[in-house]
Amino acid sequence: MQQTQTLDTTQPLMQVPPAVITTKDCLYLTDELSWELMAAKNCSHTARECSDPEIRQLIDKAGMMHQQHYMRILKFLQTDNNQAMSSIPQPQS
């Protein structure tokens, strides 16, 4: 008899973004912004090339979704990370 183990790797979704952005977070968010921008640009280009109005509208809608994601991330990044870091207790050396 063979047993298989499954690990529950799901984590609860974060409802509120953290107050502080670490270097690793910043690198991930930079990548995410690049992906969202590229997806929005690709949708825009593809929609312009599309001859079917119904498909063009769907592609435009997808492009707007990526643009909204980009703007939401950008808005979050415009917070003052230095101020947030100063409110966190620092370990004693």
C-alpha positions, 0 to 999 in steps of 0.5 A: 500500500502506497501512501501519498502526502500532500502539503497544504501550501496555500496561504491566506490572502493578505487583505491589507498591504503591509505598511513597509516594503522590503527590498525583496517586495520592491523587486517583486513589485518592479517585475509585476509592474513590468508584466502589467505594462507589457500586457497592457501594451500587447493588448493595445497593439493586438486590438489595433490589429484586430478586424473583428469589433467584438474581439477588439472590444474584449481585448481592449477590456483586458488591456484596461484591466492590466492598466488598472492593475498597474495603476493600483500597484503604482498608487501603493508604491507612492507611500512614504516607506521611510516614514513607515520604517521609522515607526517599526522598532529596531533590534538592539545591537 
